[in-house]
C-alpha cells in the first residue's frame, strides 16, 4: 500500500514551488520527509531509528535541525553526504532526494524550519474567495480560487465550450449517458440565461443520475454478486443496491447516508430500510471453504470494515496499523484496534458467515407496485371486455372434450417407504403416509403396464393430520421432492427395470428457488427439488411428468415410480395420488388441466382467471391474446417485487466481544484489551455519543470533522474532472498528495456541510462553474506547463469508465432498458470463461446468459463475479470488487479496441445504430448527421462527412456482392433484424455504426 502511495508522489506533479516562493511545510517539505525519512524517523515507535522523529518539531530541532542554519543542521549534512555510511536515507533504501528537493529543505530551514500540523487533520475553515481582475469570467466562488491559481502560474483559461460539447459533458458526468439529439437541439437553441442551469436540474432530477451515482458507490462498497475466495458462489445483496439508488434519487443528505449505512440498525427509529442500509458493511468476501479457521476469517471481515470505513470517510490507510504503528501518519496500532472494536460485535462467523440477514423489501416496491397495480387494472378491464364479447363457454367445452378420458388414477400393488412409513389407501385413490416419519425417504410404487402411459401425474394432497392441514409431513407442512424417476421392465422379465427419460415436467405451483425442474435433474441426494411453500400455502398441488417415449403395454410388464425426498427434516409428501395419462395429452399446462377437472362452482377466483386467460390465448383473437400476455407480464413483475431474497446486514451482539490488540495482526495472538475509540490525532468523540457504530457514524459526520467532508467533496471533484484536488483520493495522510487548490478544497468542504450535506447541490455548484464549462482544447503552452490539467486552465477531457461506454453504446443504439432496480442480470459473456478461470467441481456454475430486455440493462445491474469480473468492463479498468476502491485507473490498451470491435454487445449496438440511421432519412448525409448526433451530440464537419461517405460506399458495395457476409454481420446479437430494410444496406450501415462507436470521441468525455 505504501509503495503505491510513494509511486504516486514520484510521478509528474503540478509545480507548486519556485525559488522565489516562501516554503510551506505541509505543501513542500512534509512530502519530502514522508517520502524519504518517516519510515525510520516517523510515528512508528517500534521501527524508529536513533530516537529521532522528523515529523515532530521538538524532536527534529533537538537532534537534526538548527532553525535558520541549514549548514549546521544534521539533516542537511546527511542528505547531502557522499559517504555511504553517513548518507540518509541509506543506499539500501533505494532512493534519495533530488537536488530540487534538497534546495527546498535548505530554504525551509533557512526561513526558520516552521512546522505545521498536517493540513488534513485540521478542521476546514471557509476561506474568503480571492479577488480576481475585473472582467474575469466568474460564475461562482469556485472560479475565483481557480483563476487566482492560474494567474499566479501565468496561465490563461481557455474559452467556454460550445453548447453541444457542454451538454454532452454534463449529461455523461451526471447520468452516465449522452444526451439525445432532441435534448441537444433544445439546449443549443434555448437563449434564456438559465438554460444550462435548467439542463443541470433536469439531469440531477432523473433516475439515471441516481443509477450513475450508485455505480460509483458500489466500487467503494466492494459490492459483488458472489462471495469471493475459491468457491466463489453467488450471493444476493441486490436489494441493498436498490437502497443506494433510491437514496441518491431522494438526495438523502450525506450525513444521513453515512449514519444509516454504518449503523442504521442502531437508530432509535430503525426500520427495515435503515437496517437494509447496513448491508454496506456486509459486502465483503466471505469464505465457505472447508478447513478454514473460523476466528481467523471473522477477524479478516472486521479488518475489511476498518479499511473500508477509513478509506471511504477518512481517506486514511489505517490498515497499515494492523501490525504496527503507522510509519507516516499519527495513528497507532492500539488506535487501529480501538477502531476495530466498533465493528467487532457482529454476530457472524468466519466460515459460512452469512448471518445475520433480514428480508427487507426493495425501496422501489411501493411506488412500483402502485404503478403496476394501475396498469394491471387497466389491462384486466380490456381482457374482461373482450372476454364478454367472446364465447368462453364454447372454448371450455372444446378444451374439456380434448382432455376427457386422458387420465386414470393408479392403484399401485407395490407401495413402499425406504424409511419405514406405511401407506393407507383412501377412498379417492390417494395413499396416506402414516407411522414412521424419517428425515429422508424414498417412496416406491409399482403397477402393471396394462395400458399405455404417456405421462404420470403426482398430486400432493392436504390432510387434517398434517401440521395446519398441509401437504407435507414436516414440522412446517412443506415438502421437497428431490427427484422423480420412472422405470419399466420387459413383459418377460418383470424384475429387470430400466430408467425411462422424462421429456419435461410442469407444476401448478413452484416455490421460489425450488422449481420442478430440480426434481428431474438426475440428482437423487442433493437438497434441491420441488417445493410449494407448504408452510404458508396449504393447498393441493400437482406435478405432471411427460415421458419422452410412451410406455407400450404390449412390450412392457411393470412400471416403477420413485419419489426421492433427500432435503431432510421429514420434508416428504404426506398424502399422494398417482395418475397415468392413457392417451397423448393435449398441449395444456398441468394447472389448467386440473382446473378443467374442477366443478366451476368450486373454482377460486384465481383459478377462474387462469382458465379464462388460457382459453383466450388458445382460442381468442390476436388483440385478446396480446392483452392477456401483457397482463401476465405485469403480474409477473408485481410478484417479483415481493419475492426478494434475504440480505446480509449488520447487527449487534447483546454481550459485546472483548477486543484485543493483536500481536503482528495475527488473530490468535491477543495482547492488551481495548475499548472502542477513535485516533487521538482527530477530534475526540463527544461524551454523549455511544461507544458503538452509531456513535462512530455520528462522529464521522460532526460538522468540524477535518476529513469526512474534504474526502467526500474531493471524490465528487474527481468524478467530474477525472482527478481530485487531492489526487490520492484514498490517502489524505502524509504519503498522500498535497491539494492543488487547498483553499478551494476547504471552501467546498465547508459549503458541503453548511448546505446540509447536499450532494446534488455540491455537484450543481461545481458544474455551474466556469472552470467546468471551459473548452478542453489543449495548447502547446498549457500542455507543457500542465499536462494533466491539474491547474484547470481547460475543461476536463478523459476516457470514460467501462460502464459509461457500454451504456452509451446501448443508449445511442436505442437498446438501453430504462428498468430501474432489481436482481443482477447476465448479458453477453465469453462462453466457458467462468469454468476456465474458476472451476471448482461441485460448486462452479456455468454462465447462463439472459435474453430479452435483461441483455440491455444498465451495466450497474450486470452480475459481478469476483473471481471473473465482466471481461469487457475489466478491459476498461473496472475493479474486481475484492476490496474498497475509490479511484479507478485509466489505461489505453489494444484490448479495449478489441472489445469495442468484437464484443457482441457492441456489434449488436452498432447494428441497431445503423438501422436508426437508415430510418432517419433517405439520403446518406442525413443519415450520417443523425448518427453523429446520436453518438457525439454534434454535427460532423464536411471533411468528416466525406470520410464517412466513403466507408458506407465501400461497405455497401461489398455486402451487395456478398449477401452471406452481410447476413453474418446482422446475425450478431439476440435482437431481431429489421425485415423491412435491405440486407446489404443494413450491414453497410451497421459497419458505419461500428466505426462511430470505435472513434476516440465516443469513449472520451469532451
N, C-alpha and C positions, 0 to 999 in steps of 0.2 A: 504493500500500500504506500509506504513512504518512498519507495523507488519511483512509483508512478508520480507522486507529487513532485519529486526532485526533477523528473523529466519535464514536467510542465514548466518548471521555472527555467529550465535550460533552453527552451525554445525561444524564438524571437519574440520579444515583448515590445510594447509601445514605449518609446523613450519617455522617461519621467524625470530625468535629472540632467543638468548640464553644469559645467564648472562654475557658471555664474550664479547658480541657484543656491539657496540655503539647503542644507542636507537635513532630511527628516528621518528620525529613527524608524518609525513604522513603515514609511514608504520606501526608503532607500537602504537602511542599514539592517533592519531585522531580517529581510530576506537573505542577505549575505551571511549573517551569523547563523541563521537557521539552516542554510544550505551546507555550511562547512564546519560549524562549531557545536551546535546544540546537541548533536548525538552523543558527544563526550562531555560537554560543559553546559548542559541544559537542565530541564526539570527532573530527569530520571536519576534519582539519588543512587540507585544500585549500580549504574554504569558510569557514574560521574568520575572524571579523572582529576587528580590534584586538588580536589575540593574546590574547584573553580566553577562558578556559574557565570556565564556571559549573558544570560537572559535577565539577570537581576543587577541593578546598578551598584548596590553596596558591595557585592562580591567582586564584580568586574573592576570597579575603581580601586578596590583594595589590593587586587593582585595583578591585574593585567592592563589597566588603562589609567593614564595620567591625563585628566581633562586639560585641554588646550596645549598639551605637549605630546604630539604624536611620536616624535623621535625618542621620547623617554618611555614610551608605552610598550610593554612586553607583547601586547597583541600585534602591533605593527612589526616589531622585531621578528616575531615568529612567522608571520605570514609572508615576510619578505626574505627570510633566511634561505640560503642555498645549502646549508648543512643538513643532510638527511636526518641527522639525529635531533635537530632543533626545529626544523620547519614544521609548521602547522597549517592545515592538517597533515599528518604524516603521509609519506608516499603511498603506503598501502591503502589509504583512504580512496585513492583513485582519481581525485580531482583537487584542484586548488584554485584560489581566487584569481580572476583576471586582473590585468593592470588597471582597468577602469574601476573594478570593484575595490581594489586596494586604495585607489585615489579617493573613493567615497569614504572609506574607513578613516583615512588620514584627515580628510576635511572635516568629517564629523567630530573627530577627537579634537581637532584644532579649534572648532567652534564651541567646544565645551562638553562634548560627549553626553548630551542631554538624552536621557531615556524617556520613553513614553509607554504607558500601558498599551497593551495590544488593542488596536483600533476596534476589533470585532467584539471585545469584551467590555467596551464602554457603551453605555446606553446612547442610542442615536438622539441627537438634538436637531430640531428643524433649523437648518441654516437659511439665512436670507439669500434669495436668488441673486446672483451677480448682476451688476449693471452692465448692459451691453450698449454699443453705439446706436444712436438713433438711426432708424431705417432698417435695423436688423429684423429678420422675419422671426417673430416670436408668437407662438400660439398659446403657450402656457409656460409655467416656470421651468419645465424640463429643458426647453430650448435655451434659457439663459445660462444654465450650467454647461450645456454642450457648447454653445457659442463662445463662452468665456475660455473654455479649454482650447478650442480651435484657434481663437485669437492669440492665446499665449504660445501656441505652437506655430503660428504664422500660416495657418491653412484657411482656405475659404470653402464654405459648404457648396455643394452642387445645387443646381436649380431643382425646383419641385418636380416630382414625377408626373407624367401625363396621367389623365384621369383613368384611362383603360388599364395602365400599369398599376395604379394605386388601388383600384377596386379588386384587381386580381390578387395583389399582395395582401390586402387586409382580409379578403374572403378566405384565402388559404390559411392565414395566420389565426383567424378567429374561429373558423369552422372546419378547416382541413379539406375544403372543397373549393373549386374555382367558381366564379360567378357564371350565370347563364348569359347568353348574348343579349337577352331582353333586359337583364339587370344592368349590364354594361351600358347598353344604349340609354336606358333611363337615367343613369348617373351622368353619363357624358353630356346629355342634353339638359340636365337639371341646373338651372342658373341660380337657384336660391343659395344664399351664403352658407346655409346649414346643410346643404345637400350631402356632403361627406359625413357629417355627424349623424344624419338620418340613416345612412347606409350602415354605419357602425352600430347604431342602436338596433337596427333590424337584425344584423348578424348576431349580436350579443343576446338577442331575444329568441333565437332559434334553438331547436333541439339539437341541430347539427353542432352548434357551439358546445353544448353540454357533452355530446359524444366525443368531440375533439379534445376537450379538457380532460375528460375521463381517461382517454387513451394515454395521455401524458402521466396521469396519476398512477396508472397501472404499472408503469415502469418503476416508480418509486415504491409502490406497494408489493413488488415482486409477484404480481398476480400471474397465475398459470392455471391450466385445467388439468394438470397432473401433479403427482406428489414429488417427482424428482427421485434422486438416487437410482439404484439399479432397476428396481421393479417400479418403473415409472407409470403406475396405474392412474386411472382417471379419478378426479375429484370434481365435485360440483359446488363452486363458490360463486356462480354467475349471478345469484340473487344480490350478493353484495355489489357486484359490478353495476347492477341496475340502481342500487342505492347511490353509488357515486355519480352516475349520470343524472339521476334525479336531483341530487344535492347541487350539482353545478347548474342544472336547469332552474332551480329555485334560487340560485345565488345565495346559498347558505353562507353566512359570514365565516371567514376562515378560522376565527377563534372557535366558533361552534363546530365547524367541520373538524377541527382538531380534537376538541374535547370528546365528541361523540365517537370518533374512531379509536381513540386511545382508551376511553373509559365510559362509553355510552351505557354500559350495564350498571354503572355505579351511581348514575344520576338519580336524584330523588324522584324525578318524574320519568324514569326509564320506561320505554315502550319496546315492543318488538322491533321497531325500526331503529331505535338507538342501540339496542343490543346487536342488531344486524350490522350496524356500522363498525363494531369492534372486530369484524372479520378481517379488517385491515391487518391485524396482527396475528391472523391465523393463515395467512397466505404463504408462509414459509414452507420449504420442502419438509416432508415427513417420511420416515423410513418404515417399511414393513418387512425388511429383510430379516431372515432367521439368524439367530446368533448375536444380534447386536445387544449391547448393554443398555438397558432401559434408561438409567440415570445419565449415562454419557450423552445420549441423544436428546434427552429432555433438556439438559444443560445447553446443548447447541441451539435449541429452539429459543431459549431465553436470551442467549448471546445475540442471536439474529435480531431479536426485538430491540435490544440495546443499540446494535449497529444501525438498524433501520431508523429508529427514533432519532438518534444523534445525527444521522445524515440528513434526514428529511426536514427536521425542525431546527437543529442546531448547526448544521454544516460543520460538524466536527468528526474526526476519525477516532472515536472513543474506543473502538475495538483494539487499537494499539495498546490499550492499558489492560487488556485481559491478563497478560503475563507479567507486566512490569509497569512502572510509572511511564507516562508518555514522554518520549525523548524530546519533543518540541513544544508541546502545549501544556499549560498548567493544570493537568488532570492526572491524578494519581491512580494507582491500581486499586487502592481502597475505595476511592470515589467511584471507580467503574463498578465495583460490586455493590456499593450503595445504590447506584442507579439500577443495576441488575435486580436488586431486591424488589423494585416496583413491579417487575414482570415475573417474579418467581413464584407467584401464588395461584397460577392457573391449574385447575385440577386436570392435568393432562399426563400422558405417558410418552416416553421417548419412542417406544415401539408400538406401532398402530395407534399413535396418539391423535386420534380424530375427534375425540370428545374434549370439551363439551360442544353440543350442537343445539340449534333451535330450528324449527320450521317456521320461518317468518315469510310473509308474502312479499312479492316484489312491490316496490313503491308505485309502480305503474299500474298495479292491479285495479285500483278503484276507478280511476278515470278510464282505463282501457275497458274495464268491464261495463261501465256505463255506455261507452261508445258502441261496443259490440252488442250490448243488450238492445240498444235502439235499432241497430241495423238488423238484428235477428227478428225483432217485432215487425219491421218493415217487410223483410223478405218473407216472413211467415204469412203476412197478410196477402202478399202476392200468391203464395202457394195455395192458401185456403180459397182464394177467389177462383183460381184456375182449377182446383180440385172440384169445387162446387159445380163448375161447368162441365165436368167430366163424368163418365160412367164408372166410378170407382168400384161399385158392387160387381159389375161385369168383369173388371180386371181381376178382382179377388177370386171370383168363381173360376176364371180361366187358370189362375195360378194354383188354386186348390185341386183342380182336376189334374193338372200336370204332376202334382205331388202325391195324389191319392195312391194308397196301397204300395208305397215305396218302402216303408219301414215296418219291421216286425220286431217286437220285443223278444229278447233272447232269454231263455231259462237254462243257464249252464248246468250240466250234470256234474262238472267238477268246479268247485269253488273253494279255494284255499287261501290262507293267510300265512306268509312265512313267519310272521311274528306271533302266531297262535290265536288270532281273533277268529270268531265264528260268524257265519252269515245266516241270518234268519230270513227266509223268503217272506215277502209281503204281498198282500192281495193285488197290488198294482204291478207286480212283476219285478219290483226292486228288491235289493238284498240289504239288510240292515246289519252292520258290523256290531258285534257285541263281545262281551268277555274281555280278554286281554287287549290292552291298548299300548302296544310298543312304540318306542320313539320313532323308529323307522320300520317300513314294512313293504312287502311286495304282494299284491293281490294277483292270483292266477285263476282264470276262468276258462273252461273248455266246453265246447259243444260240437255236435256233429255238423258237418258241412252238407246238410241235406238240401239246401237251397243256395242260389248264388249270393255272394256277399260283395257289394261294391264299396261299402263304407261301413264304419262302426260308429255309433253314437254313444257317448258316455254322458250320463246325466248324474250330476251330484245334487241330491235332493235333501231338503231340510227335514229335521225330525225333532220332536219335542224333547227327546232325551239328550240332545246336544246342547252345549252352552248357548243360551239365548235362542234356542230353536234354530241353530245354524246348520251348516252342511258338513263341518269337519269335526273330528274327534279331539282336536287340540284344545287347549285352555282358552283360546280366543275364537274358536269355532271356524277357523280358516283351514284350508288345506293347500298343499303344494304338490301337484302331480309332477314328479320329476321326470318321468319318461313313460310313454305309451308304446308298447310293442305288440305286434301281431305276427303269429307264426302259423303255418299249416303243415299237415302231414299227408303223405300219399294215402290213397284208399287202401293199398295193400300193405302199408307199413304205418299204422296209426300212431306209433310212438316216435317216428322219425320226423321231428318238427324242424322246419326251416323258416327263417325270418322272411317276411314279406315287406316290400318297400311301401312307405307311406308317401303318397304324392303331395298331399297338402293337408293342412289342418286348420279349422276355424272354430271360433268360440263366440258365444253370445256376449261374453264379458271377459276382460283381462285386467288384472291388477297391474298398475304401473311398475315396470321392472320385472314382471313375471308373465311374459307373453306365452301363448300356447306353443309357439314355435320352439320354445325352450324344452318342451316335452317330447319333441321328435328330433332332437339334435344328436342322438346316439349316446348321450352321457347318462348312465344309469346310477352314478354315485355322487354327482355334484349337488350343490344346494340350490341350483336354479330349477325352473319349472313353471308350471301354470298355476297361478293363484288368483283368488277372486275377491279379495278384501272381505273375507267372510266374517271378520270381527266387526265390520261396520255395515256391510250389505248382506244380510242374512236372507238370501233368496236362492231359488233353484237355478242351477247353472248347467249349460250344455256345451259339449265339445264334439265336433264331428271330424273323424279321421278318414280321409279318402285314400283308397288303395290305388297304387299305380296300375295294377292289373287285378281284375275281379277274381274272386275265388269261384272256381267252377266245380260244382258238386260231382260231376262225372269223373273227375280225376283227383279229388281231394277227399280225405277221410275226416280229419278233425281240424278245428280252428282253436288256437290258444291266444287269449288276450291277457297281457300282463300290465298292471299298473304299478309303477315304482314310486315309492314315497321315501326319498332319502334326505329331505330337508332336516328332519328331526323334530322333536317337540310334539310327537303324535299328530303331525300335520297330514292326516290321512282323510280320505272321503269316508264319511260315516254311513251314508245310505246311497248306494249306487244302482243304476239301472242301465243295462246294455240293450241296444237295439241294432239290427243289421239292415242295411239298405239292400233289398232284394232285387231292385231294378236300378238302372242308371239314374242318378239323381238329376233333377232339373237344376239348372245353374242358379240356385238361390242360396243365400247365406244361411247358416245354421240357425241364427236367431229368428230370421224371417220364417223359416220352416216351422220353428217351434210356435211362433205367434199364430200362423195359419191354423195350426192344430189346436189352438185355444179358442174356446167359445167367445164370440165377440163381446158378450156382456161381461166377461171376466177379464178382459184385457185392461191393462193400466193405460193411462194417457200416453205415456212414453211408448208403449207397445203399439198403440193405435197410430201414433205419429210415425213410428218407424215403418210400419207396414204400408201406410199411405205413401210415404216417400219412396219406398222401394217400388211399389206399384207405379208411381209416377215416373220413375227412372226407367222402368221396363216397358210401360205401355203409353206414357204420356207424350205430349207434344214437345218439340225442341225447346220452346220457351219455358214450359213447366219443368223439364229436366234441368235447364240452366238455373232456374230459381232454387230448385231442390239442392243442386250442387253448391250453390253459393251459401245456402243455409247450413249445409253440412260443414263447409269450411269455417264459417263464422262460429258455429257451436264448438268445433274442434279447437279453435283459438281460445274460446271462452273457457273451455275445460282446462286448456293448457295453462291459463293464468293461475288457476287454483292449484294445479299439480306442480308445486315447487319442491325441490329437494331440501333436505336439511342442510343448513350452512354452519360451518365451524365458526364459533365465536369465542370471545373471552368471558371469563367468569372468575370469581374469587373463591378461594377455599375458606371455609368457616374458621379454620385454625391455620394461620399463615405458616409457611415453611420457614425454617431458620436458614438465613443466608450467610455464607462464609466467604471470606477471601479465599480464592483457590490458588494454591501454590503453582506457579507457572501455567495457570489457567486450566489445570487438569481437574476433571470432575471429582476424582477420588482422593484429592489431597486438600481437604478443607483446613483452613487456618483460623484467623480471627472471625468472630461473629460480627456482622454489621447489620444496620437497620437502614431502611430506605432513606436516601438523601441525594442531594444534587451537588455538583462540583463547587468548591469554595470560590473559584475564580469568577463565578456567575452570581447574580443576585440571589440571596437566600430565599427559601420558601417561607411564605408568611406563616406565622404561628397558627392561624386559624384554618390552614389547609390540612386536610387529612393526609397522612403519610401512605398514600396508596396511588393507584394510577389516576384517579380523579384529581388528587392534589397535584400530581406531576403535570397533568394536562393543563390545569389552570395556571400553574407556574410557567409553563411554556408560553402561554398567551397573555401573561401580565403585560400591560402597556409599555413598561420600561425595560422589558427583556431586551438585552442588546443583540440577540441573534435571530430570534424567530422571524420578526418582520423583515429584517435585512435579507435573510436567507430566502424567504418567500418571494419578495419582490425581485430579487436577483434572478430567480428561476423564471418569473414572468418576463423579465427583460431578455433573458436567454431565449425564451420561446419566440420572441418577436425579432430579435437581432442576431440570433444564432450563437451568440456567446454572451455570457453575463457581464455586468460591470465588474464582477469578480469572476474571472474565467473558471476558477476551480469551484464550481457550484457545490461540490461535495465536501470542500475543505476551506473553511474560513480561518483556520488556525495558522500557526507560524509557517507551515510549509505551503500554505495557500497563496494565491496571488493577491497583491495589494490592489484595491479598486482603481480602475482607470479614472473614475469620477466619484471620489469618496463623498463629496458634499451632495451630489445628486443621489447617490445610494441612500444617504441618511434622510434626505428630503422625501424620497419615495417611501422609505420605511415608516417615517412619522405620518406621512399622508395616508398610508395604508391603515395604520392603527386608528387614526382620528376619523377616517371615513367609516369606521365600524367594521374594519377588516373586509371591505367590499371588493371582491376580486374583479367583478365586471367594471366597477368604477376605476380601478387601477389600470386595467387593460385599456379602457377608454382613454384615460389620461395620456398613456404612452402613445397610442396610435393616433391621437389627435395632435400630437406634437409635430412641429415642422421637421424635426430630426427624423422621425419615422417616415414622413411623406416625401423625403428627398429622392431624387433620381439616384439609381445605383451606378450611374456612369462613372467609370474609373479613368482618371487622368494619369499620365506618367508620373507627375509630381506626387499626387496623392498615394499612388501605389508604392512609390519608392519610400515615402515617409511613413505610410501606414497601410501595409499590405493587407492586414486583417480587418481594417475599418474599425479599430478599437477607439479611435478618436471621433468617429461618427460624422465625418465630413460628407458622407454619402449614405444613401439608403441601403438597407440590408439586402444582400443577394447571396443565396446559398442553396445547395441541393436540398430538396425536400426529404422528409422522413419516408420510410418504406411504406407505411400505411397511407400516407397522403398521396403518394404516387399511384398506388393501386386504386384507391378510392377515386382519385381524379380521372383515371382511365375509364373506370366503370361509369362515372358520372358523365363524362364527355360523350360516352357511347350511348347514354340513355338506359343503361342497365342497372344502375345502383338502386338497391332496395331502400325504401325510406322507413322500413320497420324498425322500431326502436326497442331495445332491451331483449331479454330472453336468453335461452341457452346458447352456448357456443355452436358454431357451425363448421362444416368440413368442406371447404372449397377445393378447387383443383390442387393436386399434390402428386409428386412423382411416385408412381406405383412401386411398392416394396421398400420404400425408404425407411419406414419405421422398423421393419424387420432387419434391414441391412445394418442399421446403427444401434438399435436397442432391442435385440431379440432375446427374450427370456422365456423359454418354453414353459407353457402353463400359465404365463402371466401376460405376455405381449399380445396385443390385438392388431389385426390388420386395419389399416386406414380405410374407412368406408366413406367414400366421397358422397356428399349430399347431392341433391338435384333440385331443380326449380329455383325458387326465389332464394333459397339458402346459399346458392353459389354466388349471389351478388349482394350479400350483406356487407356492411362496412367492415373494414379489417379489424376494428375494435372487437368484433364478435368471433373472429377466427379462432378455432381451437388451438390452444398453445400447449404443446408438449415440451416439457423442459429439456429432455434429452435430445429431442428432434424438433426444434422450433421451425415454424413455417419457412422453408428454404428460400423462397423468393423474397421474403422480408428480411431474412438473415443476410442475404446478399447486399441489402441496403442498410446494414448495420443495426438492425433490430436486436435487442439483447435476448439472452436466453431466459431471463427472469429467474435465475437461480438465486439472485440477491438483489437488493435495492440498487437501482440505477437512476440518478437524477441528471445525468449528462451523457447523451449518446455521442459516439464518434461519427465522423463523416469521412468516408473514403470514396475513391473513384477507381473502380476496377473493371476490367473487361467482362467479368462475370455479370456485372449489372446490365451491360448491353445484351449479354446472352439471355438474361431473364426477360428483358423487355421485348426481345425479338422472338422468343420461343415459348415462353410460358403460355399455356392455353388460355389463361385468364386475359392476358394482354392481346393475344392473337384474336380471341373472340371479341374483345372490346374493339379492336381495330376493324373487325368485320362489321360490327354494328355502327361504328363511327362512319365507315364508308357508306352504309345504307342511309344514314342520316344525311350525308352529303348529297347522295343521289336524290333523296326526297326533297331537298331544299330548292331545286330548280332544274331546268333542262340544260343550261349551258355550263361549260366546265368552270369558268371563272366564278360564277355564282356559287357553285358547289365548293370550290376551293376557299372562297372567302368565308363561307359558313363553317367549314371545318377548322379554319384558323381561329375563328371567333369561339368555337366550342373549346378548343384546346388552349388558346393563348389570350383570349379576351381582346384581341386586336385584329385589325385588318392587315393583310400581307402587303408588302411593297411590290412594285412592278417586277423587280428582279426575282423576288421570292415566287411570285405567281408564275413567271416564265419557267423557273426551275421545276416547280411542281407540275406544270402542264406537261413537261417532258416526261416526268415519272409516270403520269397517268397514261399518256400516249403509248409509251413503251410497254407498260403492263397490259394495256388493253389489246395491243397487237399480239402480245404473247398468248394471252388467255383466249383470244378469239381463235388462234391457231391451235390451241391445246386445251380443249374443254375439260379433259381429265385433270389437268393441273389446276384449273380453276376450281373444280369441284373439291379437290383436296384442300385448297385454301378455305373454302366455305364449310368444310366438314369439321373444322376445329371448333370445339365448344358444344355444349348441350343444346343451346337455344336454336330454334329452327331458322332455316334460311328463308328470306322473303321470296315467295314463289312468284310474285308479280314482277320482280326485277330480273333483267337478263343476267345469266350466269357469268359470262365473261366480264360484263360491266361491274357486277358486284365484286368479283375477285380483284379487278383492277383498282377499284376504289378502296377495297379492304387493304390492298398493298399500300395505297396512299395513306390510309389511316395508320398503318404500322410506321410509315415514315414520320408522320406528325408526332405520334406518341414517343418516338425514339429521338426526337430532337432534344438537344440540351435544354432548350427553353421550356419544354414540357415538365422536366424533372427539377426545374430550378425556380425558386421564388424570385420574381423580377425586382 
